Amino acid sequence: MQPLPSYFVETIRQSLGEEAERLFAALDSDSPVSVRLNPDKWHGGEWGDKVPWSREGRYLDFRPMFTTDIPFAAGAYYVQEAGSQFIDYILQKEGVDSGRILDMCSAPGGKTTLYSTIVGPRGIVVANEYVRNRANILADNIRKWGLGNVVVTNNDPQHIAAFEGWFDVVAVDAPCSGEGMFRKDETAREEWSWQNVQMCVTRQMAILSQAWKCLKAGGLLIYSTCTFNNEEDEGVLRKMLSEFGDEICRSTEINIPEQWGITRVDVEYFQTFKFYPHKVKSEGFFVAVARKREDACTRTIVPKPRKKIMADATKETVKELSKWVRQPEDKKFAMVGDSYYCYLRSHYADVKALAENLTVIYSGVEMGQIFKCKLKPEWPLSESIWLDCSAVPVVEVERDVALDYLRKKDIPASLFEEGINIIACEGYKLGFIKRIGNRVNNNYPNSLKIMNL
């Protein structure tokens, strides 16, 4: 691995003193491996050592071949840095378990899936990603996670800000210079420069300004980066205080045990938490939290519809779609484009408002198309926790067959019943298979198929 950038070394020595050498040594050591379980899917029992600040976080003492791991393919866990899972601890202490959450810079989806699990059916998560190809990766991860409470958008932050004062929690995991990834990502070392740090600061403030508009009075702001320098971390918070200080107040006191090794240096109203790899079993991470004052002059605005996207399903179609989901009385079915989607009734008005104003690339659970009054199911339905598995046969296959399915290779038709089947392995649903005589149709997404393994 190439040497650390010289100016980075200089600035860290200035900020950490003698402790800097320990950080540099840690950045040249092996990275820890951590995951976060999906409690709505995981049934593999105890696995690894618990990440102390994350309810479902686990440290592993080895690095599995995630690409070919069946529970990973089924969305039973997410590979996520331990430090970034600290947001779970923050939201626990803040008592957040419902409401509207905006994840402003959300790809590839680690924190979004965390928010999705935290609020469950009691809340809705809007996951925005400005870069389209990253938004598509995000959408795939949301489909695989399978909770149905996420709306994936592909918009500039100022477009999201049209929903003024609408969100209970706004999280900005800002694009940054990536110093915290120097241990595991050599590209981060190659691309780092002090000029890039300054550009990141400008971008971070622009995003935060729009995010602040979205937050309701009394709402919670979470700001995070995966970098160490004061300019992008504490410096950005000071800029926020300079611009919006009269609207900012301290949130619930968040105490942390000393043995966790997390560095705590608050910036006025902001409680801040910094993860240094020589002190914490994690990559580098910084997170800050504060609230918008209850008496802040914030309106709640839902923009007027600019387009019609969603059409309610007919009674006949609802009858067919209801066969495929558990508790259909709690669900709302709508056509988007040429496919039918399922939503919680309690979420539908919010999803509709978002879809009528923003570029929504995925929401709820895609079910599929109707042909001759019958549903032709799409893969996301197989991964949904709402799926009623009595709708079609569930066929448990051996791991080698499951991996061939995930590679989109030919698999034996004799294993399946005629028509639609759910293919499963190790008790995890992987997708749909349609048997037609002596052949099968494999509808596993091309974007997720295993390549060259």
C-alpha positions as CSV (number, residue, x, y, z in Angstrom):
1,M,0.0,0.0,0.0
2,Q,1.3,3.4,-0.9
3,P,2.4,5.8,1.9
4,L,0.0,8.1,3.6
5,P,-0.3,11.6,2.0
6,S,2.5,13.8,3.5
7,Y,0.2,16.8,4.2
8,F,-2.3,14.5,5.9
9,V,0.5,13.2,8.1
10,E,1.5,16.8,9.0
11,T,-2.0,17.9,9.9
12,I,-2.7,14.8,12.0
13,R,0.5,15.3,13.9
14,Q,-0.5,18.9,14.6
15,S,-3.9,17.8,15.9
16,L,-3.0,14.5,17.7
17,G,0.6,15.1,18.8
18,E,2.5,12.0,19.9
19,E,-0.7,10.0,19.5
20,A,-0.5,10.5,15.7
21,E,2.1,7.7,15.2
22,R,-0.3,5.2,16.7
23,L,-3.0,6.2,14.2
24,F,-0.6,5.9,11.3
25,A,0.4,2.4,12.4
26,A,-3.3,1.4,12.7
27,L,-3.9,2.7,9.2
28,D,-1.2,0.4,7.9
29,S,-2.7,-2.6,9.7
30,D,-5.5,-5.1,8.7
31,S,-9.1,-3.8,8.8
32,P,-11.6,-5.4,11.2
33,V,-14.6,-7.2,9.8
34,S,-18.1,-6.2,11.0
35,V,-21.6,-6.8,9.8
36,R,-25.1,-5.8,10.9
37,L,-27.8,-8.5,11.1
38,N,-31.3,-8.0,9.7
39,P,-33.5,-9.1,12.6
40,D,-36.5,-9.6,10.3
41,K,-34.5,-12.2,8.3
42,W,-31.5,-13.6,10.2
43,H,-32.0,-17.0,11.7
44,G,-28.4,-18.2,11.9
45,G,-28.1,-17.9,15.7
46,E,-25.2,-16.3,17.4
47,W,-22.5,-15.1,15.1
48,G,-19.4,-13.2,16.0
49,D,-18.8,-10.8,18.9
50,K,-21.3,-8.0,19.5
51,V,-20.5,-4.5,18.5
52,P,-21.2,-2.8,21.9
53,W,-23.0,0.3,20.5
54,S,-25.1,-1.5,17.9
55,R,-28.1,-3.8,18.6
56,E,-27.5,-6.0,15.6
57,G,-23.8,-5.3,14.9
58,R,-21.3,-8.2,15.0
59,Y,-17.5,-8.4,14.7
60,L,-16.2,-11.4,12.7
61,D,-12.8,-12.9,13.3
62,F,-12.6,-13.8,9.6
63,R,-13.7,-12.4,6.3
64,P,-16.3,-14.6,4.6
65,M,-16.6,-14.8,0.8
66,F,-19.6,-12.4,1.1
67,T,-20.4,-12.7,-2.6
68,T,-21.2,-16.4,-2.3
69,D,-22.7,-16.4,1.2
70,I,-26.3,-17.4,1.1
71,P,-27.6,-15.2,4.0
72,F,-25.9,-12.2,2.5
73,A,-27.5,-12.8,-0.9
74,A,-30.9,-13.0,0.9
75,G,-30.4,-9.7,2.8
76,A,-30.1,-11.4,6.2
77,Y,-27.2,-9.1,7.1
78,Y,-25.3,-6.1,5.7
79,V,-21.5,-5.6,5.7
80,Q,-21.1,-2.3,7.5
81,E,-18.2,-0.6,9.4
82,A,-18.7,-0.8,13.1
83,G,-18.2,2.9,13.7
84,S,-21.0,3.9,11.4
85,Q,-23.3,1.6,13.3
86,F,-23.0,4.0,16.2
87,I,-26.0,5.9,14.8
88,D,-28.1,3.0,16.1
89,Y,-26.9,4.0,19.6
90,I,-27.7,7.6,19.0
91,L,-31.2,6.9,17.9
92,Q,-31.8,4.6,20.8
93,K,-30.8,7.3,23.3
94,E,-33.0,9.8,21.4
95,G,-35.9,7.4,21.5
96,V,-36.4,7.3,17.8
97,D,-38.4,4.3,16.7
98,S,-40.9,5.8,14.2
99,G,-41.6,8.8,12.0
100,R,-40.1,10.2,8.8
101,I,-36.3,9.8,8.3
102,L,-34.4,11.5,5.5
103,D,-31.1,9.9,4.6
104,M,-29.8,12.7,2.3
105,C,-26.6,11.0,0.9
106,S,-27.5,7.3,1.3
107,A,-25.7,5.0,-1.2
108,P,-24.8,2.3,-1.0
109,G,-27.3,1.8,1.8
110,G,-25.7,0.8,5.1
111,K,-27.2,3.5,7.2
112,T,-30.5,3.4,5.2
113,T,-31.0,-0.2,6.0
114,L,-30.2,0.6,9.6
115,Y,-32.9,3.3,9.7
116,S,-35.3,1.0,7.9
117,T,-34.9,-1.6,10.7
118,I,-35.1,0.9,13.5
119,V,-38.5,2.4,12.5
120,G,-40.0,-0.7,10.8
121,P,-43.7,-0.3,9.9
122,R,-44.0,2.7,12.3
123,G,-41.9,4.9,10.0
124,I,-40.8,5.6,6.5
125,V,-37.3,6.3,5.2
126,V,-36.5,8.5,2.2
127,A,-33.1,7.5,0.9
128,N,-31.7,10.0,-1.5
129,E,-28.6,9.6,-3.7
130,Y,-27.6,12.2,-6.3
131,V,-25.5,10.0,-8.5
132,R,-27.7,7.8,-10.6
133,N,-25.6,4.6,-10.8
134,R,-25.0,4.8,-7.0
135,A,-28.7,5.2,-6.5
136,N,-29.3,2.0,-8.5
137,I,-27.0,0.1,-6.2
138,L,-28.8,1.6,-3.3
139,A,-32.1,0.4,-4.7
140,D,-30.8,-3.1,-5.1
141,N,-29.7,-3.2,-1.5
142,I,-33.1,-1.9,-0.3
143,R,-34.9,-4.6,-2.4
144,K,-32.7,-7.2,-0.8
145,W,-33.2,-5.8,2.8
146,G,-36.9,-6.4,2.2
147,L,-38.8,-4.2,4.7
148,G,-40.9,-2.2,2.3
149,N,-40.6,1.1,4.2
150,V,-38.0,2.9,2.1
151,V,-38.4,5.4,-0.8
152,V,-35.2,5.7,-3.0
153,T,-34.9,9.0,-4.7
154,N,-32.3,10.4,-7.2
155,N,-32.4,14.1,-6.7
156,D,-30.3,17.2,-6.0
157,P,-30.6,18.1,-2.2
158,Q,-32.4,21.4,-3.1
159,H,-35.2,19.4,-4.8
160,I,-35.6,17.4,-1.6
161,A,-35.8,20.7,0.4
162,A,-39.1,21.4,-1.3
163,F,-40.5,19.1,1.5
164,E,-39.8,21.8,4.1
165,G,-40.1,20.9,7.7
166,W,-41.4,17.5,6.8
167,F,-38.9,15.1,8.4
168,D,-38.5,14.0,12.1
169,V,-34.9,13.0,11.5
170,V,-32.5,14.3,8.8
171,A,-29.2,12.5,8.4
172,V,-26.4,13.8,6.2
173,D,-23.6,11.2,5.7
174,A,-21.7,13.8,3.7
175,P,-19.3,13.2,0.7
176,C,-15.9,13.6,2.2
177,S,-12.1,13.2,1.7
178,G,-12.3,9.7,3.1
179,E,-9.3,9.7,5.4
180,G,-11.1,7.2,7.6
181,M,-10.9,4.7,4.7
182,F,-7.1,4.9,4.3
183,R,-6.6,1.5,5.9
184,K,-8.9,-0.4,3.5
185,D,-9.0,1.7,0.4
186,E,-5.8,2.5,-1.4
187,T,-7.7,4.7,-3.8
188,A,-8.6,7.0,-0.9
189,R,-4.9,7.6,-0.3
190,E,-4.2,8.2,-4.0
191,E,-7.1,10.7,-4.4
192,W,-6.6,12.7,-1.2
193,S,-5.5,16.3,-1.4
194,W,-5.9,19.4,0.8
195,Q,-7.7,21.0,-2.2
196,N,-10.2,18.2,-2.2
197,V,-10.7,18.7,1.6
198,Q,-11.7,22.3,0.9
199,M,-14.0,21.3,-1.9
200,C,-15.7,18.8,0.4
201,V,-16.3,21.4,3.0
202,T,-18.1,23.6,0.5
203,R,-20.2,20.7,-0.7
204,Q,-21.0,19.6,2.8
205,M,-22.3,23.0,3.8
206,A,-24.4,23.2,0.7
207,I,-26.0,19.9,1.5
208,L,-26.5,20.7,5.2
209,S,-28.2,24.0,4.3
210,Q,-30.8,22.1,2.2
211,A,-31.1,19.3,4.8
212,W,-31.8,21.9,7.5
213,K,-34.8,23.2,5.6
214,C,-36.2,19.6,5.5
215,L,-36.1,19.2,9.3
216,K,-39.2,20.0,11.3
217,A,-39.1,22.1,14.4
218,G,-37.9,19.8,17.2
219,G,-36.4,17.4,14.7
220,L,-33.1,15.6,15.0
221,L,-30.1,16.4,12.7
222,I,-27.3,13.8,12.3
223,Y,-24.1,14.8,10.5
224,S,-21.4,12.3,9.7
225,T,-18.2,11.8,7.7
226,C,-15.6,9.0,7.3
227,T,-12.7,11.5,7.8
228,F,-10.6,12.9,10.6
229,N,-9.7,16.5,9.8
230,N,-11.2,19.3,11.7
231,E,-12.2,21.3,8.6
232,E,-14.8,18.7,7.4
233,D,-15.9,17.7,10.9
234,E,-15.8,20.3,13.7
235,G,-15.2,23.1,11.2
236,V,-18.4,22.4,9.3
237,L,-20.4,22.3,12.5
238,R,-19.0,25.7,13.4
239,K,-20.2,27.0,10.0
240,M,-23.6,25.5,10.7
241,L,-23.7,27.3,14.1
242,S,-22.7,30.5,12.4
243,E,-25.5,30.2,9.9
244,F,-28.3,28.6,11.9
245,G,-27.2,28.9,15.5
246,D,-30.3,30.6,16.7
247,E,-32.4,27.6,15.6
248,I,-30.1,24.9,17.0
249,C,-30.3,23.3,20.5
250,R,-28.7,20.4,22.3
251,S,-30.3,17.0,21.9
252,T,-30.7,14.4,24.6
253,E,-27.5,13.8,26.5
254,I,-25.7,10.7,25.0
255,N,-23.2,9.2,27.4
256,I,-20.7,6.6,26.3
257,P,-18.6,4.2,28.4
258,E,-14.9,5.2,28.5
259,Q,-13.8,1.7,27.5
260,W,-15.4,2.0,24.0
261,G,-12.5,4.3,23.2
262,I,-14.6,6.9,21.3
263,T,-13.3,10.5,21.3
264,R,-15.8,13.0,22.5
265,V,-15.2,16.8,21.8
266,D,-18.5,18.6,21.7
267,V,-18.9,21.8,19.5
268,E,-21.4,24.0,21.4
269,Y,-24.9,22.5,20.9
270,F,-23.5,19.6,18.8
271,Q,-22.6,16.3,20.6
272,T,-19.7,14.8,18.6
273,F,-18.2,11.3,18.5
274,K,-15.0,10.5,16.6
275,F,-13.7,7.0,15.9
276,Y,-9.9,6.6,15.5
277,P,-8.8,3.1,14.4
278,H,-5.9,3.0,16.9
279,K,-8.5,3.4,19.8
280,V,-11.6,1.8,18.4
281,K,-12.1,-1.5,16.5
282,S,-13.4,0.4,13.4
283,E,-12.4,2.4,10.4
284,G,-12.4,6.2,10.9
285,F,-15.8,7.8,11.5
286,F,-17.2,11.1,12.8
287,V,-20.8,11.8,13.8
288,A,-22.5,14.8,15.4
289,V,-26.1,15.3,16.6
290,A,-28.2,18.3,17.6
291,R,-31.9,19.4,17.3
292,K,-33.8,22.1,15.6
293,R,-35.4,24.2,18.3
294,E,-39.1,23.7,18.9
295,D,-39.7,27.4,18.4
296,A,-37.7,27.6,15.1
297,C,-39.6,29.4,12.4
298,T,-40.1,26.4,10.2
299,R,-43.2,25.7,8.1
300,T,-44.3,22.3,7.0
301,I,-44.8,22.2,3.3
302,V,-45.8,19.4,0.9
303,P,-45.3,20.6,-2.7
304,K,-48.2,20.6,-5.1
305,P,-48.1,17.5,-7.4
306,R,-46.1,18.0,-10.6
307,K,-47.0,14.7,-12.2
308,K,-49.1,11.6,-11.8
309,I,-47.2,8.5,-11.1
310,M,-49.3,6.0,-9.2
311,A,-52.7,4.5,-10.1
312,D,-54.8,2.5,-7.6
313,A,-55.2,-1.2,-8.4
314,T,-58.7,-2.3,-9.4
315,K,-60.8,-4.6,-7.1
316,E,-60.0,-7.6,-9.3
317,T,-56.3,-6.9,-9.2
318,V,-56.3,-6.3,-5.5
319,K,-57.9,-9.7,-5.0
320,E,-55.1,-11.4,-6.9
321,L,-52.3,-9.4,-5.3
322,S,-53.7,-10.0,-1.8
323,K,-53.0,-13.7,-2.2
324,W,-49.2,-13.0,-2.3
325,V,-48.8,-10.9,0.9
326,R,-49.4,-11.4,4.6
327,Q,-52.0,-9.1,6.2
328,P,-53.3,-7.7,3.0
329,E,-55.8,-5.6,4.8
330,D,-52.9,-3.4,5.9
331,K,-51.6,-3.0,2.4
332,K,-52.3,-0.7,-0.5
333,F,-51.6,-1.8,-4.1
334,A,-50.8,0.7,-6.9
335,M,-49.5,0.5,-10.5
336,V,-46.3,2.4,-11.2
337,G,-45.3,2.2,-14.9
338,D,-46.3,-1.2,-16.0
339,S,-45.8,-3.0,-12.7
340,Y,-47.7,-3.3,-9.4
341,Y,-46.3,-2.2,-6.1
342,C,-47.3,-2.9,-2.5
343,Y,-47.2,-0.3,0.3
344,L,-48.3,-0.1,3.9
345,R,-51.6,1.9,3.9
346,S,-50.0,4.2,6.6
347,H,-47.2,5.0,4.2
348,Y,-49.1,5.4,0.9
349,A,-50.0,9.2,1.1
350,D,-46.3,10.0,1.9
351,V,-45.0,7.8,-0.9
352,K,-47.5,9.3,-3.4
353,A,-46.5,12.9,-2.4
354,L,-42.8,12.1,-2.9
355,A,-43.4,10.3,-6.2
356,E,-45.4,13.2,-7.6
357,N,-42.6,15.7,-6.9
358,L,-39.3,13.8,-7.0
359,T,-37.4,11.3,-9.0
360,V,-38.3,8.1,-7.2
361,I,-36.5,5.0,-8.6
362,Y,-37.9,2.5,-6.0
363,S,-40.5,2.4,-3.2
364,G,-42.4,-0.1,-1.2
365,V,-42.2,-3.6,-2.7
366,E,-42.4,-4.3,-6.4
367,M,-44.8,-7.2,-7.0
368,G,-44.9,-7.6,-10.8
369,Q,-47.2,-7.5,-13.7
370,I,-50.7,-9.0,-14.2
371,F,-51.2,-11.3,-17.1
372,K,-54.7,-13.0,-17.6
373,C,-55.7,-12.0,-14.1
374,K,-52.6,-13.7,-12.6
375,L,-49.5,-12.1,-11.1
376,K,-46.2,-12.7,-12.8
377,P,-44.0,-12.0,-9.7
378,E,-40.8,-10.0,-9.8
379,W,-37.8,-10.8,-7.7
380,P,-38.2,-8.0,-5.0
381,L,-41.4,-9.7,-3.8
382,S,-39.4,-12.9,-3.0
383,E,-37.1,-10.8,-0.7
384,S,-40.0,-9.0,1.0
385,I,-40.8,-9.8,4.6
386,W,-44.5,-9.3,3.5
387,L,-44.5,-12.3,1.2
388,D,-47.0,-15.0,2.0
389,C,-45.0,-18.1,1.3
390,S,-48.2,-20.2,0.9
391,A,-48.8,-18.4,-2.5
392,V,-46.5,-20.8,-4.4
393,P,-44.3,-23.8,-3.5
394,V,-41.1,-23.1,-1.6
395,V,-38.3,-25.4,-2.8
396,E,-35.2,-25.8,-0.6
397,V,-32.1,-26.6,-2.7
398,E,-28.5,-27.5,-1.9
399,R,-25.9,-24.7,-1.8
400,D,-24.3,-25.6,-5.2
401,V,-27.7,-25.3,-6.9
402,A,-28.4,-22.0,-5.1
403,L,-25.1,-20.6,-6.2
404,D,-25.9,-21.6,-9.8
405,Y,-29.2,-19.7,-9.4
406,L,-27.3,-16.6,-8.2
407,R,-25.0,-16.9,-11.2
408,K,-28.0,-17.2,-13.5
409,K,-26.8,-20.6,-14.7
410,D,-29.0,-23.5,-15.7
411,I,-30.4,-25.5,-12.9
412,P,-32.3,-28.8,-12.9
413,A,-36.0,-28.4,-13.7
414,S,-36.8,-31.6,-12.0
415,L,-36.3,-30.0,-8.6
416,F,-39.3,-27.7,-9.1
417,E,-43.0,-28.0,-9.6
418,E,-44.6,-26.8,-12.8
419,G,-45.2,-23.1,-12.7
420,I,-43.9,-20.5,-10.2
421,N,-41.7,-21.6,-7.3
422,I,-39.7,-19.9,-4.6
423,I,-36.1,-21.1,-4.5
424,A,-34.6,-21.2,-1.0
425,C,-31.4,-22.4,0.6
426,E,-30.5,-22.7,4.3
427,G,-34.0,-21.4,5.0
428,Y,-33.5,-18.2,3.1
429,K,-35.6,-17.2,0.1
430,L,-33.5,-16.2,-2.9
431,G,-36.0,-15.6,-5.7
432,F,-38.6,-17.0,-8.0
433,I,-38.2,-19.9,-10.5
434,K,-40.7,-20.7,-13.2
435,R,-40.7,-24.3,-14.4
436,I,-42.0,-24.8,-17.9
437,G,-41.8,-28.5,-18.8
438,N,-38.1,-29.5,-18.8
439,R,-36.7,-26.0,-18.4
440,V,-36.8,-23.2,-15.9
441,N,-36.8,-19.4,-16.1
442,N,-34.4,-17.7,-13.7
443,N,-35.5,-14.1,-12.9
444,Y,-32.6,-13.2,-10.6
445,P,-31.5,-9.6,-11.3
446,N,-28.6,-9.2,-13.6
447,S,-27.3,-6.3,-11.4
448,L,-26.8,-8.8,-8.5
449,K,-25.7,-12.0,-10.2
450,I,-22.4,-13.5,-9.1
451,M,-19.7,-12.9,-11.7
452,N,-16.7,-15.1,-12.4
453,L,-16.8,-17.2,-9.2
